[in-house]
Amino acid sequence: MAEALPRRSAGLGLRRALLDELIEAPAGAFDFLECAPDNWIGVGGVLGEKLAALSSRHPLSAHGLSLSLGGPDPLDVEFLRQTRDFLDRHDAALYSEHLSYCSADGHLYDLLPIPFTDEAVHHVASRIAQVQDALGRRIAIENVSYYAAPYQALSEIDFIGEVLREADCDLLLDVNNVHVNAINHGYDARAFIDAMPSSRIVSYHTAGHYDEAEDLKVDTHGAPVKDDVWDLLAYAYRVHGVRPTLLERDFNFPPLPELLSEVLRIRDVQAPFA
């Protein structure tokens, strides 16, 4: 098993469009890279060689896209086996997945919200336990952005807490998703951060979003991180402590130095905290 990422570390998402620039990036420009195994399993040739080169030089974390932890379809056992092989081969320090679902009689190609009910807690927790057994490691679940809630017998805070407790897994706290949801659904982002269990948090994500309107934010990962989100990240550090933190950017890539300046800003935000 790979060593854990240092708590005070700042990473960047590994995207194919950035491969060559990441290989040529100056030493120390980032502390780790994060990739989606779903997009790399079975990839060989030049792309596979470049991924292997990067994972041999830099710590790698992995963030899944298609397990569909909240979905009705049976878990894909063969895909879990392939994911375990990928994590082991690249010595991944962390594996996380979204607290959502993305398949129902086939892939839906979106991350859809799970009803916040006791039944859903039991369903998701059972599936997370199966995943952890299949992968031979603890996983972290990520709080997701959502724009419509199918049913909320529990609050989002209570739902996440119950899943973490029953599944005995960890949390990847995405502060941009907290900010987006707080605006869209009218709750206090800092109160949400306060309610998250410190002992479960193993990593943070931060990202940019799109301001559709004053009361509608869209989680795009296609723009620079906004000041309100940087402030919320600093608040999370103050409440829960520093953890490895990733800058997510999925498209509209600026020149790499601009992305690296945001990675440096993560380090700057981490600096005042023990």
C-alpha positions as CSV (number, residue, x, y, z in Angstrom):
1,M,0.0,0.0,0.0
2,A,1.3,3.4,-0.9
3,E,2.3,5.9,1.8
4,A,-0.4,8.5,2.7
5,L,0.0,11.9,1.2
6,P,1.4,14.5,3.5
7,R,-1.3,16.6,5.1
8,R,0.3,19.8,3.9
9,S,0.3,19.0,0.2
10,A,-1.2,20.5,-2.9
11,G,-2.1,18.5,-6.0
12,L,-3.4,19.0,-9.6
13,G,-5.8,16.9,-11.6
14,L,-4.0,14.7,-14.2
15,R,-5.8,15.3,-17.5
16,R,-4.8,14.0,-20.9
17,A,-4.6,17.5,-22.3
18,L,-2.0,18.3,-19.7
19,L,0.1,15.2,-20.0
20,D,3.1,16.6,-21.9
21,E,3.2,19.8,-19.8
22,L,3.0,17.8,-16.5
23,I,5.9,15.7,-17.6
24,E,7.9,18.8,-18.3
25,A,6.7,20.7,-15.2
26,P,9.4,22.1,-12.9
27,A,10.3,20.0,-9.9
28,G,8.2,20.8,-6.9
29,A,5.5,22.5,-8.9
30,F,2.9,20.2,-7.3
31,D,3.0,17.6,-4.5
32,F,0.7,15.0,-6.1
33,L,-1.5,14.3,-9.1
34,E,-5.0,12.9,-9.2
35,C,-6.5,10.9,-12.0
36,A,-9.7,8.9,-12.7
37,P,-8.9,5.2,-13.1
38,D,-12.1,4.9,-15.2
39,N,-10.4,6.9,-17.9
40,W,-7.1,5.0,-17.9
41,I,-7.9,1.4,-17.3
42,G,-6.8,-0.6,-20.4
43,V,-5.0,2.4,-21.9
44,G,-1.6,1.5,-23.3
45,G,0.7,2.8,-25.9
46,V,2.2,6.3,-25.7
47,L,-0.5,7.5,-23.3
48,G,0.0,4.6,-20.9
49,E,3.7,5.2,-20.9
50,K,3.2,8.8,-20.1
51,L,0.9,8.0,-17.2
52,A,3.4,5.4,-15.9
53,A,6.2,8.0,-16.1
54,L,4.2,10.5,-14.1
55,S,3.1,8.0,-11.5
56,S,6.7,6.8,-11.1
57,R,7.8,10.4,-10.3
58,H,4.9,11.8,-8.4
59,P,2.5,10.5,-5.7
60,L,-0.8,9.6,-7.3
61,S,-4.3,9.7,-5.9
62,A,-7.3,8.3,-7.7
63,H,-10.8,9.6,-8.0
64,G,-13.5,7.4,-9.4
65,L,-16.3,8.4,-11.7
66,S,-18.5,5.4,-12.5
67,L,-18.9,3.0,-9.5
68,S,-22.4,4.5,-9.0
69,L,-22.3,4.0,-5.2
70,G,-26.0,5.0,-4.8
71,G,-27.3,3.2,-7.9
72,P,-29.7,0.3,-8.2
73,D,-27.5,-1.8,-10.6
74,P,-25.2,-4.5,-9.1
75,L,-21.7,-3.3,-8.6
76,D,-19.4,-4.2,-11.5
77,V,-17.1,-6.8,-10.0
78,E,-14.8,-7.0,-13.0
79,F,-14.4,-3.2,-13.0
80,L,-13.6,-3.3,-9.3
81,R,-10.9,-5.9,-10.0
82,Q,-9.5,-3.7,-12.8
83,T,-9.6,-0.7,-10.5
84,R,-7.7,-2.6,-7.7
85,D,-5.0,-3.6,-10.3
86,F,-4.7,0.0,-11.4
87,L,-4.4,1.3,-7.8
88,D,-1.8,-1.3,-7.0
89,R,0.2,-0.8,-10.2
90,H,0.4,2.9,-9.7
91,D,0.8,2.8,-6.0
92,A,-2.2,5.1,-5.4
93,A,-2.1,6.8,-2.1
94,L,-5.9,7.4,-1.9
95,Y,-9.0,6.3,-3.7
96,S,-12.2,8.2,-3.6
97,E,-15.7,8.1,-5.3
98,H,-18.7,10.4,-5.4
99,L,-21.6,10.0,-3.0
100,S,-24.0,9.8,-6.0
101,Y,-25.1,7.4,-8.7
102,C,-24.6,7.4,-12.4
103,S,-26.2,4.2,-13.7
104,A,-29.6,2.5,-13.8
105,D,-30.0,-0.1,-16.4
106,G,-27.0,1.4,-18.1
107,H,-24.7,4.4,-17.6
108,L,-26.4,7.8,-17.4
109,Y,-23.2,9.9,-17.8
110,D,-23.9,12.2,-15.0
111,L,-23.6,12.3,-11.2
112,L,-27.1,12.2,-9.9
113,P,-28.2,12.9,-6.3
114,I,-29.3,10.1,-4.0
115,P,-32.4,10.6,-1.9
116,F,-31.5,11.5,1.7
117,T,-33.3,8.7,3.5
118,D,-32.5,6.0,6.0
119,E,-33.0,3.3,3.3
120,A,-30.5,5.1,1.0
121,V,-28.0,5.2,3.9
122,H,-28.2,1.5,4.3
123,H,-28.1,0.8,0.6
124,V,-25.0,3.1,0.0
125,A,-23.2,2.0,3.1
126,S,-23.6,-1.7,2.1
127,R,-22.2,-1.0,-1.4
128,I,-19.3,1.0,0.0
129,A,-18.4,-1.9,2.3
130,Q,-18.4,-4.2,-0.8
131,V,-16.1,-1.8,-2.6
132,Q,-13.7,-1.6,0.3
133,D,-13.6,-5.4,0.5
134,A,-13.0,-5.7,-3.3
135,L,-10.3,-3.0,-3.4
136,G,-8.6,-4.2,-0.1
137,R,-8.5,-0.6,1.2
138,R,-10.6,2.2,2.8
139,I,-12.1,4.6,0.4
140,A,-13.3,8.2,0.7
141,I,-16.6,9.5,-0.5
142,E,-17.0,13.0,-1.9
143,N,-19.9,15.3,-1.2
144,V,-21.4,16.2,-4.6
145,S,-23.0,19.3,-6.1
146,Y,-26.7,18.8,-7.0
147,Y,-29.4,21.0,-8.4
148,A,-32.5,19.1,-7.5
149,A,-33.1,16.9,-4.5
150,P,-35.2,13.8,-5.1
151,Y,-36.3,13.4,-1.5
152,Q,-34.9,14.6,1.8
153,A,-36.2,12.9,4.9
154,L,-32.7,13.6,6.3
155,S,-30.6,16.7,6.0
156,E,-27.6,16.5,3.7
157,I,-25.4,16.8,6.7
158,D,-27.1,14.0,8.5
159,F,-27.2,11.8,5.4
160,I,-23.4,12.1,4.8
161,G,-22.7,11.6,8.5
162,E,-24.8,8.4,8.7
163,V,-23.2,7.0,5.5
164,L,-19.7,7.6,6.9
165,R,-20.6,6.0,10.2
166,E,-22.4,2.9,8.8
167,A,-19.9,2.3,6.0
168,D,-16.9,3.1,8.2
169,C,-15.2,5.0,5.3
170,D,-13.6,8.4,4.9
171,L,-14.6,11.8,3.5
172,L,-13.2,13.8,0.6
173,L,-14.6,17.2,1.4
174,D,-15.1,19.3,-1.8
175,V,-15.4,22.9,-0.6
176,N,-16.5,24.2,-4.0
177,N,-19.4,21.8,-3.9
178,V,-20.3,23.0,-0.4
179,H,-20.3,26.6,-1.7
180,V,-22.3,25.8,-4.8
181,N,-24.9,23.8,-2.9
182,A,-25.1,26.5,-0.1
183,I,-26.0,29.1,-2.7
184,N,-28.4,27.0,-4.7
185,H,-30.2,25.4,-1.8
186,G,-30.0,28.3,0.7
187,Y,-28.0,27.0,3.6
188,D,-24.9,28.3,5.5
189,A,-21.7,26.9,3.9
190,R,-19.7,27.4,7.1
191,A,-22.3,25.6,9.3
192,F,-22.1,22.7,6.8
193,I,-18.3,22.6,7.2
194,D,-18.6,22.8,10.9
195,A,-20.9,19.7,10.9
196,M,-18.5,17.5,9.0
197,P,-16.6,14.9,11.1
198,S,-12.9,16.0,11.3
199,S,-11.7,12.4,11.9
200,R,-13.1,11.2,8.6
201,I,-11.7,13.9,6.4
202,V,-8.7,12.7,4.4
203,S,-8.5,15.2,1.6
204,Y,-10.1,18.3,0.1
205,H,-11.0,19.4,-3.4
206,T,-11.3,22.9,-4.7
207,A,-12.4,24.0,-8.1
208,G,-14.0,26.8,-10.2
209,H,-17.7,27.2,-10.9
210,Y,-19.9,29.3,-13.2
211,D,-22.2,32.1,-11.9
212,E,-25.4,31.6,-13.8
213,A,-27.2,34.0,-11.4
214,E,-26.9,35.3,-7.8
215,D,-28.8,32.3,-6.6
216,L,-27.6,29.7,-9.1
217,K,-24.1,28.4,-9.3
218,V,-23.0,25.6,-11.6
219,D,-20.1,23.3,-10.7
220,T,-18.1,23.3,-13.9
221,H,-14.4,22.7,-13.0
222,G,-13.8,25.0,-16.0
223,A,-12.7,28.3,-14.4
224,P,-10.3,29.6,-11.8
225,V,-11.3,29.1,-8.1
226,K,-13.3,32.1,-6.9
227,D,-12.4,34.1,-3.8
228,D,-15.4,32.9,-1.8
229,V,-14.2,29.3,-2.3
230,W,-10.6,30.1,-1.3
231,D,-12.1,31.7,1.9
232,L,-14.2,28.6,2.6
233,L,-11.1,26.4,2.1
234,A,-9.2,28.4,4.7
235,Y,-12.2,28.1,7.0
236,A,-12.2,24.3,6.6
237,Y,-8.5,24.2,7.5
238,R,-9.2,26.3,10.5
239,V,-12.0,24.0,11.7
240,H,-10.7,20.6,10.7
241,G,-7.0,21.0,9.9
242,V,-4.9,20.9,6.8
243,R,-5.3,17.8,4.5
244,P,-4.0,17.1,1.0
245,T,-5.9,19.4,-1.3
246,L,-6.5,19.1,-5.0
247,L,-7.1,21.7,-7.6
248,E,-9.6,20.3,-10.1
249,R,-9.7,21.6,-13.6
250,D,-11.4,19.6,-16.4
251,F,-11.6,21.9,-19.4
252,N,-10.9,25.5,-20.6
253,F,-7.3,24.8,-19.6
254,P,-5.1,28.0,-19.3
255,P,-1.3,27.8,-19.7
256,L,0.1,25.5,-17.1
257,P,1.8,28.3,-15.2
258,E,-1.7,29.7,-14.4
259,L,-2.8,26.3,-13.0
260,L,0.4,26.1,-11.0
261,S,-0.2,29.5,-9.5
262,E,-3.5,28.1,-8.1
263,V,-1.6,25.1,-6.7
264,L,0.8,27.6,-5.1
265,R,-2.2,29.4,-3.7
266,I,-3.3,26.2,-2.0
267,R,0.1,26.1,-0.3
268,D,-0.3,29.7,0.7
269,V,-3.7,29.0,2.3
270,Q,-2.3,26.0,4.1
271,A,0.8,27.9,5.4
272,P,-0.7,29.6,8.5
273,F,-2.2,26.3,9.8
274,A,-0.4,23.7,11.9
